[in-house]
Amino acid sequence: MLREFWNIVRLSFKKRFIIYYVVVLSLTLFGTFPSLIVRFAALAVFLGATILFVPIFTSQFVTTLRLILAHRKRVRLPVSFEIAALSKRMSVDVKELGIVKGCTAYVKGKCLVLGKELLEDFTFHQRQAVVGHELGHIKEKHALLRLVLLAPLLSVPLFIWSRLSSPIFFSESLTQLILVVMWNIAALAYVVLVAIPVNWYLELRADRAAAKFVGKEHIKSALLKLGKKKSLKEPSETHPSIADRVKAIDKLEV
């Protein structure tokens, strides 16, 4: 039963989003209202949501860690003529091309990394569309823009929760430890929560760049190819749903 419930939560973005929201809201209520009844009710809700949040976050952290390890073991290749030509058209400087297993594509600094499956399964135009999307991230400096957009949003809980107080549970030192643990869990949930709209916005911006330089139909074709491996309507913490991305591309005038 628990395994089935975990699979539902793991595969459902909406359910994960609710868990993130409940973790953040319950800690905020716990630190805001002086009433002991409200505080203990909020604490109970926080503990229940945390039981679900921690394994979800751990799973995502492990996935990220695997990607980092794969990046370190990437196969380094010279930048191909096709990628060099596209990067020149987009006025983007790509210093290195890497190949890894288990991903589609990403950029790190001025390094473009493509998944082995992308090279094997996608057509030339679909690959160029994916490359154009990744180059769009570099062109518009999305790594820096993400920091600029998130910084003021992340300062809010740091200020509010720095004033967090609690009734003494068993001892003052134990209470402080509990508050620190709660603060860190809620901060992780809050970071994930506020990063979602920023991530989605930047992904749509990168799609726009790919559509402009490679063509709307090719980026749509690449997205739909990706959609065969997962639900078209299911978003994630880092990407809007493929269905929404395709709709946004259709509305573009390029």
Secondary structure by P-SEA (a helix, b strand, c coil): caaaaaaaaaacaaaaaaaaaaaaaaaaaaaccccaaaaaaaaaaaaaaaaaaaaaaaaaaaaaaaaaaaaaacccccccaaaaaaaaaacccccbbbbbccccccccccbbbbbccccccccaaaaaaaaaaaaaaaaaaaaaaaaaaaccccaaaaaaaccccccccccaaaaaaaaaaaaaaaaaaaaaaaaaaaaaaaaaaaaaaaaacccaaaaaaaaaaaaccccccccccccccaaaaaaaaaaccc
